[in-house]
């Protein structure tokens, strides 16, 4: 078979068509991996560029390719939040509320902000400009000038909600202020639907990652009944909005999704990411139960890519390719290639994807 471009390979995989090889979809957040594939060393001011060059050399599909935070620092926002920023991550260290009453008051203000959010032509130009700049750098990193494909994140808002107020306060508010929580999620979903209307472009972003982390290793973070009532209808509206614009939707959540998989399918998702193996979401098991679902990820990054050997990684990759028949599958880590992943294991995963023949489904 003739060698495909990255875009051809990704879109054919999503369509369950024959591919020249399994596409690689991942996120690079590891200095050694980025330096290896870019052929450059990190230096002040070059983080975004060499990250993009490495993505262009290593991956067929990616997101979150902006590079590291080069100056770790504490950031205090005007609204009262304080963030600690490290090289590849950030977290909230202080919030402008400390109990249910003050958190509820802040949520009402956030609802008003979401309701007022307007996305105009300048937002479209800025967003597309960032994608175009990254695409050019991806192409620069590839020996044939073939750019890596973007998948764009699009969230109904649940992760933002519980992350903003913290899990404990969010749990109390779910019990004591359920109408407020639903109003908040509706406002965030409506704002995201307006953003989709503004920025969706199937040429620049043929895939959308409709996402919210709704599970942990043994099951959903929230009751399946609540997710069916409050979350799933809004996820469906978001999937529908992308589909109307010719863009396929891969749903992202870590954790064990088995109790709500049928509900996710009913929202119209085209695929699933990242297949957290240690939570029981193995590519083989998901493919057996949902044969028409595009699968992405599935190579364990909690243990295997961190502590395993290249031989073990290669064996896991070959097994996963065999389990999927090499169709409707994009190989990658079970979240991202983070700073603890061994360089030799990342190379083993990417090389195995490039070298392993794919058979019939």
C-alpha positions as a Markdown table, in Angstrom:
| # | Residue | x | y | z |
|---|---|---|---|---|
| 1 | Unk | 0.0 | 0.0 | 0.0 |
| 2 | Unk | 1.2 | 3.5 | -0.8 |
| 3 | Unk | 2.3 | 5.6 | 2.1 |
| 4 | Unk | -0.4 | 7.9 | 3.3 |
| 5 | Unk | -0.3 | 11.4 | 4.6 |
| 6 | Unk | -1.0 | 11.8 | 8.3 |
| 7 | Unk | -4.4 | 13.3 | 7.6 |
| 8 | Unk | -5.3 | 10.5 | 5.3 |
| 9 | Unk | -4.1 | 7.9 | 7.8 |
| 10 | Unk | -6.1 | 9.5 | 10.7 |
| 11 | Unk | -9.3 | 10.0 | 8.8 |
| 12 | Unk | -9.2 | 6.5 | 7.3 |
| 13 | Unk | -8.6 | 5.0 | 10.7 |
| 14 | Unk | -11.6 | 7.0 | 12.1 |
| 15 | Unk | -13.7 | 5.7 | 9.1 |
| 16 | Unk | -12.6 | 2.1 | 9.8 |
| 17 | Unk | -10.9 | 2.0 | 6.3 |
| 18 | Unk | -7.7 | 0.3 | 5.5 |
| 19 | Unk | -4.6 | 2.2 | 6.5 |
| 20 | Unk | -0.9 | 1.8 | 5.7 |
| 21 | Unk | -0.2 | 1.6 | 9.4 |
| 22 | Unk | -1.8 | 2.4 | 12.7 |
| 23 | Unk | -1.8 | 6.2 | 13.4 |
| 24 | Unk | -0.1 | 7.4 | 16.6 |
| 25 | Unk | -2.1 | 9.8 | 18.7 |
| 26 | Unk | -0.6 | 11.2 | 21.9 |
| 27 | Unk | 0.5 | 14.3 | 23.9 |
| 28 | Unk | 4.2 | 15.1 | 24.4 |
| 29 | Unk | 4.9 | 16.4 | 27.9 |
| 30 | Unk | 8.4 | 14.9 | 28.5 |
| 31 | Unk | 11.6 | 16.8 | 27.9 |
| 32 | Unk | 13.7 | 13.8 | 26.9 |
| 33 | Unk | 11.1 | 12.6 | 24.4 |
| 34 | Unk | 10.7 | 16.1 | 22.9 |
| 35 | Unk | 14.5 | 16.6 | 22.6 |
| 36 | Unk | 14.9 | 13.2 | 21.0 |
| 37 | Unk | 12.3 | 13.7 | 18.3 |
| 38 | Unk | 13.0 | 17.4 | 17.7 |
| 39 | Unk | 16.8 | 16.9 | 17.5 |
| 40 | Unk | 17.2 | 20.0 | 19.7 |
| 41 | Unk | 17.8 | 20.9 | 23.3 |
| 42 | Unk | 15.5 | 23.0 | 25.4 |
| 43 | Unk | 16.7 | 26.6 | 25.8 |
| 44 | Unk | 15.0 | 29.8 | 27.1 |
| 45 | Unk | 12.2 | 30.8 | 24.7 |
| 46 | Unk | 12.2 | 27.7 | 22.4 |
| 47 | Unk | 9.9 | 25.4 | 24.3 |
| 48 | Unk | 6.8 | 25.8 | 22.1 |
| 49 | Unk | 8.9 | 25.5 | 18.9 |
| 50 | Unk | 10.8 | 22.4 | 19.7 |
| 51 | Unk | 7.6 | 20.7 | 21.2 |
| 52 | Unk | 5.9 | 21.3 | 17.9 |
| 53 | Unk | 8.9 | 20.0 | 15.9 |
| 54 | Unk | 8.9 | 16.8 | 18.0 |
| 55 | Unk | 5.1 | 16.4 | 17.5 |
| 56 | Unk | 5.6 | 16.8 | 13.8 |
| 57 | Unk | 8.3 | 14.1 | 13.8 |
| 58 | Unk | 6.6 | 11.6 | 16.2 |
| 59 | Unk | 2.8 | 11.8 | 16.0 |
| 60 | Unk | -0.1 | 11.6 | 13.5 |
| 61 | Unk | -2.6 | 13.3 | 15.8 |
| 62 | Unk | -2.2 | 15.5 | 18.9 |
| 63 | Unk | -3.6 | 18.1 | 21.2 |
| 64 | Unk | -2.1 | 20.4 | 23.9 |
| 65 | Unk | 1.0 | 21.0 | 21.9 |
| 66 | Unk | 1.9 | 24.4 | 23.2 |
| 67 | Unk | 5.0 | 23.5 | 25.1 |
| 68 | Unk | 6.1 | 23.7 | 28.7 |
| 69 | Unk | 5.8 | 26.5 | 31.2 |
| 70 | Unk | 9.3 | 27.8 | 31.0 |
| 71 | Unk | 9.2 | 29.9 | 34.2 |
| 72 | Unk | 7.4 | 28.0 | 37.0 |
| 73 | Unk | 5.7 | 30.5 | 39.2 |
| 74 | Unk | 2.7 | 31.4 | 41.4 |
| 75 | Unk | 0.0 | 33.2 | 39.5 |
| 76 | Unk | -2.7 | 35.2 | 41.4 |
| 77 | Unk | -5.7 | 36.0 | 39.2 |
| 78 | Unk | -8.0 | 39.0 | 39.6 |
| 79 | Unk | -10.9 | 36.8 | 40.6 |
| 80 | Unk | -9.2 | 35.5 | 43.7 |
| 81 | Unk | -7.8 | 32.2 | 42.4 |
| 82 | Unk | -4.1 | 31.4 | 42.9 |
| 83 | Unk | -2.4 | 28.9 | 40.7 |
| 84 | Unk | 1.0 | 27.2 | 41.0 |
| 85 | Unk | 2.5 | 26.6 | 37.6 |
| 86 | Unk | 5.2 | 24.0 | 37.1 |
| 87 | Unk | 6.9 | 22.9 | 33.9 |
| 88 | Unk | 4.3 | 20.5 | 32.6 |
| 89 | Unk | 1.3 | 21.1 | 35.0 |
| 90 | Unk | -0.5 | 23.6 | 37.2 |
| 91 | Unk | -2.9 | 23.4 | 40.1 |
| 92 | Unk | -5.1 | 25.7 | 42.2 |
| 93 | Unk | -3.6 | 26.6 | 45.6 |
| 94 | Unk | -6.2 | 29.1 | 46.8 |
| 95 | Unk | -9.8 | 29.9 | 45.9 |
| 96 | Unk | -11.9 | 33.0 | 46.7 |
| 97 | Unk | -14.4 | 31.0 | 48.8 |
| 98 | Unk | -14.2 | 28.5 | 51.7 |
| 99 | Unk | -17.8 | 27.2 | 52.3 |
| 100 | Unk | -21.0 | 26.4 | 50.5 |
| 101 | Unk | -22.5 | 29.8 | 50.8 |
| 102 | Unk | -19.6 | 31.7 | 49.3 |
| 103 | Unk | -19.0 | 29.0 | 46.7 |
| 104 | Unk | -22.6 | 29.3 | 45.6 |
| 105 | Unk | -22.3 | 33.0 | 45.3 |
| 106 | Unk | -19.2 | 32.6 | 43.2 |
| 107 | Unk | -21.0 | 30.1 | 41.0 |
| 108 | Unk | -23.8 | 32.6 | 40.3 |
| 109 | Unk | -21.2 | 35.1 | 39.2 |
| 110 | Unk | -19.6 | 32.4 | 36.9 |
| 111 | Unk | -23.0 | 31.6 | 35.4 |
| 112 | Unk | -23.4 | 35.3 | 34.6 |
| 113 | Unk | -19.9 | 35.3 | 33.0 |
| 114 | Unk | -20.8 | 32.2 | 30.9 |
| 115 | Unk | -24.1 | 33.7 | 29.8 |
| 116 | Unk | -22.3 | 36.9 | 28.7 |
| 117 | Unk | -19.5 | 35.0 | 26.8 |
| 118 | Unk | -19.7 | 36.1 | 23.1 |
| 119 | Unk | -17.4 | 34.6 | 20.4 |
| 120 | Unk | -16.8 | 36.9 | 17.5 |
| 121 | Unk | -14.7 | 37.0 | 14.3 |
| 122 | Unk | -11.6 | 38.1 | 16.2 |
| 123 | Unk | -11.8 | 35.0 | 18.4 |
| 124 | Unk | -12.1 | 32.8 | 15.3 |
| 125 | Unk | -9.1 | 34.5 | 13.7 |
| 126 | Unk | -7.0 | 34.2 | 16.9 |
| 127 | Unk | -7.9 | 30.5 | 17.5 |
| 128 | Unk | -7.3 | 29.6 | 13.8 |
| 129 | Unk | -4.1 | 31.5 | 13.9 |
| 130 | Unk | -2.7 | 29.5 | 16.7 |
| 131 | Unk | -3.7 | 26.2 | 15.0 |
| 132 | Unk | -2.1 | 27.4 | 11.7 |
| 133 | Unk | 1.1 | 28.4 | 13.4 |
| 134 | Unk | 1.3 | 25.0 | 15.1 |
| 135 | Unk | 0.5 | 23.2 | 11.9 |
| 136 | Unk | 3.4 | 25.0 | 10.1 |
| 137 | Unk | 5.8 | 24.0 | 12.9 |
| 138 | Unk | 4.5 | 20.4 | 12.8 |
| 139 | Unk | 5.2 | 20.3 | 9.1 |
| 140 | Unk | 8.7 | 21.7 | 9.7 |
| 141 | Unk | 9.4 | 18.8 | 12.1 |
| 142 | Unk | 8.3 | 16.1 | 9.6 |
| 143 | Unk | 11.0 | 15.0 | 7.1 |
| 144 | Unk | 8.4 | 15.2 | 4.3 |
| 145 | Unk | 6.7 | 18.4 | 5.5 |
| 146 | Unk | 3.6 | 16.5 | 6.4 |
| 147 | Unk | 1.8 | 18.2 | 9.4 |
| 148 | Unk | 0.4 | 16.4 | 12.4 |
| 149 | Unk | -3.4 | 16.6 | 12.6 |
| 150 | Unk | -5.1 | 18.6 | 15.4 |
| 151 | Unk | -7.9 | 17.3 | 17.6 |
| 152 | Unk | -9.6 | 20.2 | 19.4 |
| 153 | Unk | -10.9 | 19.9 | 23.0 |
| 154 | Unk | -14.5 | 20.8 | 23.6 |
| 155 | Unk | -16.1 | 20.3 | 27.1 |
| 156 | Unk | -19.6 | 20.6 | 28.4 |
| 157 | Unk | -18.1 | 21.9 | 31.6 |
| 158 | Unk | -18.3 | 19.3 | 34.3 |
| 159 | Unk | -14.5 | 19.1 | 34.9 |
| 160 | Unk | -14.3 | 22.9 | 35.1 |
| 161 | Unk | -17.0 | 22.9 | 37.7 |
| 162 | Unk | -15.6 | 20.4 | 40.2 |
| 163 | Unk | -12.1 | 21.6 | 39.6 |
| 164 | Unk | -13.0 | 25.3 | 40.2 |
| 165 | Unk | -14.7 | 24.6 | 43.6 |
| 166 | Unk | -12.9 | 21.5 | 44.6 |
| 167 | Unk | -14.4 | 18.0 | 44.9 |
| 168 | Unk | -15.5 | 18.3 | 48.5 |
| 169 | Unk | -17.5 | 21.5 | 48.1 |
| 170 | Unk | -18.8 | 20.3 | 44.8 |
| 171 | Unk | -20.2 | 17.2 | 46.4 |
| 172 | Unk | -22.0 | 19.2 | 49.1 |
| 173 | Unk | -23.4 | 21.6 | 46.5 |
| 174 | Unk | -24.6 | 18.7 | 44.4 |
| 175 | Unk | -26.6 | 17.5 | 47.4 |
| 176 | Unk | -27.8 | 20.9 | 48.7 |
| 177 | Unk | -28.0 | 23.1 | 45.5 |
| 178 | Unk | -28.8 | 20.7 | 42.7 |
| 179 | Unk | -30.7 | 23.3 | 40.6 |
| 180 | Unk | -27.8 | 25.7 | 40.9 |
| 181 | Unk | -25.4 | 23.0 | 39.7 |
| 182 | Unk | -27.6 | 22.2 | 36.7 |
| 183 | Unk | -28.0 | 25.9 | 35.9 |
| 184 | Unk | -24.2 | 26.3 | 36.0 |
| 185 | Unk | -23.6 | 23.3 | 33.7 |
| 186 | Unk | -26.3 | 24.6 | 31.3 |
| 187 | Unk | -24.6 | 28.0 | 31.1 |
| 188 | Unk | -21.2 | 26.5 | 30.5 |
| 189 | Unk | -22.6 | 24.1 | 27.8 |
| 190 | Unk | -24.4 | 27.0 | 26.0 |
| 191 | Unk | -21.2 | 29.0 | 26.0 |
| 192 | Unk | -19.3 | 26.1 | 24.5 |
| 193 | Unk | -21.9 | 25.6 | 21.8 |
| 194 | Unk | -21.4 | 29.3 | 20.9 |
| 195 | Unk | -17.7 | 28.7 | 20.7 |
| 196 | Unk | -18.2 | 25.7 | 18.5 |
| 197 | Unk | -20.4 | 27.7 | 16.1 |
| 198 | Unk | -17.6 | 30.3 | 16.0 |
| 199 | Unk | -14.4 | 28.2 | 15.5 |
| 200 | Unk | -15.5 | 24.9 | 13.9 |
| 201 | Unk | -13.6 | 24.2 | 10.7 |
| 202 | Unk | -13.3 | 20.6 | 9.4 |
| 203 | Unk | -10.2 | 21.5 | 7.5 |
| 204 | Unk | -8.2 | 22.7 | 10.5 |
| 205 | Unk | -9.8 | 20.3 | 13.0 |
| 206 | Unk | -11.4 | 17.2 | 11.5 |
| 207 | Unk | -11.8 | 15.8 | 14.9 |
| 208 | Unk | -13.1 | 17.2 | 18.2 |
| 209 | Unk | -12.3 | 15.8 | 21.6 |
| 210 | Unk | -15.6 | 16.2 | 23.5 |
| 211 | Unk | -14.5 | 15.6 | 27.0 |
| 212 | Unk | -15.0 | 15.7 | 30.8 |
| 213 | Unk | -13.3 | 13.4 | 33.3 |
| 214 | Unk | -16.2 | 11.6 | 34.8 |
| 215 | Unk | -14.6 | 8.5 | 36.2 |
| 216 | Unk | -11.7 | 7.1 | 38.3 |
| 217 | Unk | -10.1 | 3.6 | 38.3 |
| 218 | Unk | -13.1 | 1.7 | 39.7 |
| 219 | Unk | -16.1 | 3.6 | 38.3 |
| 220 | Unk | -17.7 | 6.9 | 37.7 |
| 221 | Unk | -17.0 | 9.9 | 39.9 |
| 222 | Unk | -20.7 | 10.7 | 40.0 |
| 223 | Unk | -23.8 | 8.5 | 40.1 |
| 224 | Unk | -24.7 | 7.0 | 36.7 |
| 225 | Unk | -28.3 | 8.3 | 37.3 |
| 226 | Unk | -27.1 | 11.8 | 37.8 |
| 227 | Unk | -24.8 | 11.6 | 34.7 |
| 228 | Unk | -27.7 | 10.3 | 32.6 |
| 229 | Unk | -29.9 | 13.1 | 33.8 |
| 230 | Unk | -27.6 | 16.1 | 33.8 |
| 231 | Unk | -24.4 | 15.3 | 31.9 |
| 232 | Unk | -25.2 | 13.1 | 29.0 |
| 233 | Unk | -27.9 | 15.3 | 27.4 |
| 234 | Unk | -25.5 | 18.2 | 27.2 |
| 235 | Unk | -22.7 | 16.0 | 25.9 |
| 236 | Unk | -25.1 | 14.9 | 23.1 |
| 237 | Unk | -25.9 | 18.5 | 22.2 |
| 238 | Unk | -22.2 | 19.2 | 21.9 |
| 239 | Unk | -21.5 | 16.1 | 19.8 |
| 240 | Unk | -24.5 | 17.1 | 17.6 |
| 241 | Unk | -23.0 | 20.6 | 17.1 |
| 242 | Unk | -19.7 | 19.2 | 15.9 |
| 243 | Unk | -21.3 | 16.6 | 13.7 |
| 244 | Unk | -23.5 | 19.3 | 12.0 |
| 245 | Unk | -20.2 | 20.9 | 10.9 |
| 246 | Unk | -18.7 | 17.7 | 9.5 |
| 247 | Unk | -16.4 | 17.0 | 12.5 |
| 248 | Unk | -16.2 | 13.6 | 14.3 |
| 249 | Unk | -16.2 | 13.4 | 18.1 |
| 250 | Unk | -13.9 | 11.3 | 20.2 |
| 251 | Unk | -15.0 | 11.3 | 23.9 |
| 252 | Unk | -12.3 | 11.6 | 26.5 |
| 253 | Unk | -12.4 | 10.5 | 30.1 |
| 254 | Unk | -9.9 | 8.7 | 32.2 |
| 255 | Unk | -11.1 | 5.9 | 34.5 |
| 256 | Unk | -13.6 | 3.0 | 34.4 |
| 257 | Unk | -16.5 | 4.0 | 32.1 |
| 258 | Unk | -18.2 | 0.6 | 31.9 |
| 259 | Unk | -21.2 | 1.6 | 34.0 |
| 260 | Unk | -22.1 | 4.4 | 31.6 |
| 261 | Unk | -20.7 | 3.2 | 28.3 |
| 262 | Unk | -24.2 | 2.6 | 26.8 |
| 263 | Unk | -25.1 | 6.1 | 27.8 |
| 264 | Unk | -22.0 | 7.6 | 26.2 |
| 265 | Unk | -22.8 | 5.7 | 23.0 |
| 266 | Unk | -26.3 | 7.1 | 23.0 |
| 267 | Unk | -24.8 | 10.7 | 23.0 |
| 268 | Unk | -23.4 | 10.0 | 19.5 |
| 269 | Unk | -19.7 | 9.7 | 20.2 |
| 270 | Unk | -17.6 | 8.3 | 17.4 |
| 271 | Unk | -14.7 | 7.2 | 19.5 |
| 272 | Unk | -13.2 | 6.8 | 23.0 |
| 273 | Unk | -10.0 | 8.0 | 24.5 |
| 274 | Unk | -7.7 | 7.3 | 26.3 |
| 275 | Unk | -8.7 | 3.7 | 27.3 |
| 276 | Unk | -7.2 | 3.5 | 30.8 |
| 277 | Unk | -6.0 | -0.1 | 30.9 |
| 278 | Unk | -5.5 | -0.3 | 34.7 |
| 279 | Unk | -9.2 | 0.8 | 35.0 |
| 280 | Unk | -10.3 | -2.2 | 33.0 |
| 281 | Unk | -10.8 | -0.2 | 29.7 |
| 282 | Unk | -8.6 | -2.5 | 27.6 |
| 283 | Unk | -8.8 | -2.0 | 23.8 |
| 284 | Unk | -9.6 | -5.7 | 23.4 |
| 285 | Unk | -12.6 | -5.6 | 25.8 |
| 286 | Unk | -14.0 | -2.3 | 24.5 |
| 287 | Unk | -13.7 | -3.5 | 20.9 |
| 288 | Unk | -15.4 | -6.8 | 21.6 |
| 289 | Unk | -18.4 | -5.0 | 23.2 |
| 290 | Unk | -18.5 | -1.9 | 20.9 |
| 291 | Unk | -17.1 | -3.0 | 17.6 |
| 292 | Unk | -18.1 | 0.2 | 15.7 |
| 293 | Unk | -16.4 | 2.6 | 18.2 |
| 294 | Unk | -13.1 | 4.2 | 17.2 |
| 295 | Unk | -10.5 | 3.5 | 19.9 |
| 296 | Unk | -7.6 | 5.7 | 20.7 |
| 297 | Unk | -4.8 | 5.2 | 23.3 |
| 298 | Unk | -4.8 | 2.0 | 25.3 |
| 299 | Unk | -1.0 | 1.6 | 26.0 |
| 300 | Unk | -0.7 | 1.9 | 29.8 |
| 301 | Unk | 1.2 | 5.0 | 31.0 |
| 302 | Unk | 0.6 | 4.4 | 34.7 |
| 303 | Unk | 3.0 | 1.4 | 34.9 |
| 304 | Unk | 4.1 | 0.0 | 31.6 |
| 305 | Unk | 5.5 | 3.0 | 29.9 |
| 306 | Unk | 7.1 | 4.2 | 33.1 |
| 307 | Unk | 8.5 | 1.0 | 34.6 |
| 308 | Unk | 8.3 | -1.6 | 31.8 |
| 309 | Unk | 10.9 | -2.5 | 29.3 |
| 310 | Unk | 10.9 | -1.7 | 25.5 |
| 311 | Unk | 10.2 | -5.4 | 24.8 |
| 312 | Unk | 7.1 | -5.3 | 27.1 |
| 313 | Unk | 5.9 | -2.2 | 25.4 |
| 314 | Unk | 6.3 | -3.7 | 22.0 |
| 315 | Unk | 4.4 | -6.8 | 23.0 |
| 316 | Unk | 1.5 | -4.7 | 24.4 |
| 317 | Unk | 1.4 | -2.6 | 21.2 |
| 318 | Unk | 1.3 | -5.7 | 19.0 |
| 319 | Unk | -1.4 | -7.2 | 21.1 |
| 320 | Unk | -3.5 | -4.1 | 20.9 |
| 321 | Unk | -3.1 | -3.8 | 17.2 |
| 322 | Unk | -4.1 | -7.4 | 16.9 |
| 323 | Unk | -7.1 | -6.9 | 19.1 |
| 324 | Unk | -8.4 | -4.1 | 16.9 |
| 325 | Unk | -7.4 | -5.6 | 13.6 |
| 326 | Unk | -5.6 | -2.3 | 12.9 |
| 327 | Unk | -8.8 | -0.5 | 11.9 |
| 328 | Unk | -10.7 | 2.1 | 13.8 |
| 329 | Unk | -7.7 | 2.4 | 16.1 |
| 330 | Unk | -5.1 | 5.1 | 16.9 |
| 331 | Unk | -2.4 | 3.9 | 19.1 |
| 332 | Unk | -1.1 | 5.9 | 22.0 |
| 333 | Unk | -0.6 | 6.2 | 25.8 |
| 334 | Unk | -3.5 | 5.9 | 28.2 |
| 335 | Unk | -3.3 | 9.6 | 28.8 |
| 336 | Unk | -0.1 | 11.4 | 27.7 |
| 337 | Unk | 3.6 | 10.8 | 27.4 |
| 338 | Unk | 4.3 | 12.6 | 30.7 |
| 339 | Unk | 7.6 | 13.4 | 32.4 |
| 340 | Unk | 8.0 | 10.0 | 34.1 |
| 341 | Unk | 7.8 | 7.9 | 30.8 |
| 342 | Unk | 11.1 | 6.3 | 29.8 |
| 343 | Unk | 12.4 | 7.6 | 26.5 |
| 344 | Unk | 13.2 | 4.1 | 25.2 |
| 345 | Unk | 9.6 | 3.0 | 25.9 |
| 346 | Unk | 8.1 | 5.9 | 24.0 |
| 347 | Unk | 10.4 | 5.1 | 21.1 |
| 348 | Unk | 9.3 | 1.5 | 21.3 |
| 349 | Unk | 5.6 | 2.4 | 21.2 |
| 350 | Unk | 6.0 | 4.7 | 18.2 |
| 351 | Unk | 8.4 | 2.4 | 16.3 |
| 352 | Unk | 6.1 | -0.6 | 16.8 |
| 353 | Unk | 3.1 | 1.4 | 15.4 |
| 354 | Unk | 5.2 | 2.2 | 12.3 |
| 355 | Unk | 6.6 | -1.2 | 11.8 |
| 356 | Unk | 3.7 | -3.6 | 12.6 |
| 357 | Unk | 1.6 | -4.7 | 9.6 |
| 358 | Unk | -2.2 | -4.3 | 10.1 |
| 359 | Unk | -4.5 | -7.1 | 9.1 |
| 360 | Unk | -8.1 | -7.3 | 8.2 |
| 361 | Unk | -10.7 | -6.5 | 10.9 |
